[in-house]
């Protein structure tokens, strides 16, 4: 990046950069741009996309729905501050307006 490009960019972004800071910013930006060039060098056209670096699969168990005994439901509802039938009753937290 050239000094003129930095000045134009800072003007458009409404960022005031002092003359002393311009050289430091130019060096930092150019270092980042050079690093990006290095990352663009390898040919990755034949590589498959990946979501993980390892081949570890999901080791979680399947969800198995089991009915809850009525006495446990009754105990849980007895501890609720408010209830309606077999549900906890809470204050409305989401507005539809």
VENFEN-V882158 format. One record per residue. N is the residue number from 1. SS is DSSP state (H for helix, E for strand, C for the rest). Layout:
n = (N N)
ss = (SS SS)
This chain:
n = (1 2 3 4 5 6 7 8 9 10 11 12 13 14 15 16 17 18 19 20 21 22 23 24 25 26 27 28 29 30 31 32 33 34 35 36 37 38 39 40 41 42 43 44 45 46 47 48 49 50 51 52 53 54 55 56 57 58 59 60 61 62 63 64 65 66 67 68 69 70 71 72 73 74 75 76 77 78 79 80 81 82 83 84 85 86 87 88 89 90 91 92 93 94 95 96 97)
ss = (C C H H H H H H H H H H C C C C C C H H H H H H H H H H H H H H H H H H H H H H H C C C C C C C C C C C C C C C C C C C C C C C C C C C C H H H H H H H H H C C C C E E C C E E C C C C C C C C C)
